[in-house]
Amino acid sequence: MPYQVRKDGKVKFVWQNCLAENVYLVGDFNRWNEESHPMRKTKGLKFELEVKIPPGRYQFKYLIDGVWWNDPDADEYVDNFWGSEDSVILVGVG
């Protein structure tokens, strides 16, 4: 599972099987800041990051060594300004 939404509002994002040097979580919740949410490399070729996000619907992507990636298991996908799609996560939304 790419992310886990907890009842306390924290979301644990996980990007698996990745040989990258740098992975960043970027989205509405951090104003698309490409450096503010670096993910931590863990064992087993994984990158993880836990973030407190208020309830809502958020668009996001992963920036992996300078290349944008969608979450393969996002709640949904939406078209973006750049002519591609963004992942969507629903936090505390039925």
C-alpha positions in Angstrom: 0.0 0.0 0.0 1.5 3.4 -1.0 0.0 5.4 1.8 -1.9 4.8 5.1 -4.3 7.3 6.5 -4.4 7.1 10.3 -7.2 8.4 12.5 -5.0 11.1 14.0 -4.7 12.8 10.7 -1.2 11.5 9.9 -0.6 9.9 6.6 2.3 7.6 6.0 3.5 7.7 2.3 5.6 4.9 1.0 7.3 4.5 -2.4 8.6 1.0 -2.9 11.2 -0.8 -5.1 13.1 2.4 -5.8 16.8 2.7 -6.6 16.6 6.6 -6.5 18.9 8.9 -4.6 16.2 11.5 -3.7 12.4 11.2 -3.4 10.2 14.1 -2.5 6.5 14.2 -1.7 4.9 17.2 -3.4 1.3 18.4 -3.5 -1.4 20.8 -2.4 -0.7 20.3 1.2 2.8 21.8 0.9 2.0 24.3 -1.9 3.9 22.1 -4.4 7.2 22.9 -2.8 9.6 20.5 -4.4 12.0 20.3 -1.5 10.0 20.7 1.7 9.1 17.0 2.2 12.0 14.7 1.4 11.2 11.1 2.0 13.5 8.9 4.1 15.3 5.9 2.5 14.6 2.7 4.5 15.6 -0.9 4.1 14.2 -2.9 1.2 14.5 -0.1 -1.5 11.7 1.9 0.2 11.3 5.6 0.8 8.9 6.7 3.6 7.5 9.9 5.0 4.8 10.5 7.7 2.9 13.8 7.3 0.0 15.4 9.3 -2.6 16.5 6.8 -5.9 18.1 7.7 -9.0 16.4 6.4 -9.6 17.1 2.7 -9.0 16.2 -0.9 -5.4 16.8 -2.0 -3.5 16.4 -5.3 0.0 15.2 -5.1 2.9 13.5 -6.9 6.3 12.1 -6.1 9.4 13.8 -7.4 12.0 11.0 -7.9 15.4 12.1 -9.0 13.9 15.0 -10.8 11.1 13.0 -12.6 7.4 13.3 -11.6 5.5 10.1 -10.7 1.9 9.5 -9.8 1.0 7.1 -7.0 -0.1 3.9 -8.6 -2.7 3.3 -5.9 -4.1 6.8 -5.5 -7.7 7.3 -4.6 -8.2 8.9 -8.0 -6.4 10.9 -10.7 -7.2 14.4 -12.1 -5.9 16.3 -15.0 -3.4 19.1 -14.2 -2.3 22.4 -15.8 0.7 20.7 -17.4 -1.3 18.3 -19.5 -0.7 15.2 -17.3 -2.4 13.9 -14.3 -2.0 14.2 -10.5 -2.7 11.6 -7.9 -5.4 12.4 -5.4 -5.6 11.4 -1.7 -8.8 11.7 0.4 -7.9 12.3 4.0 -10.9 11.9 6.4 -13.3 12.2 3.6 -16.0 9.5 3.3 
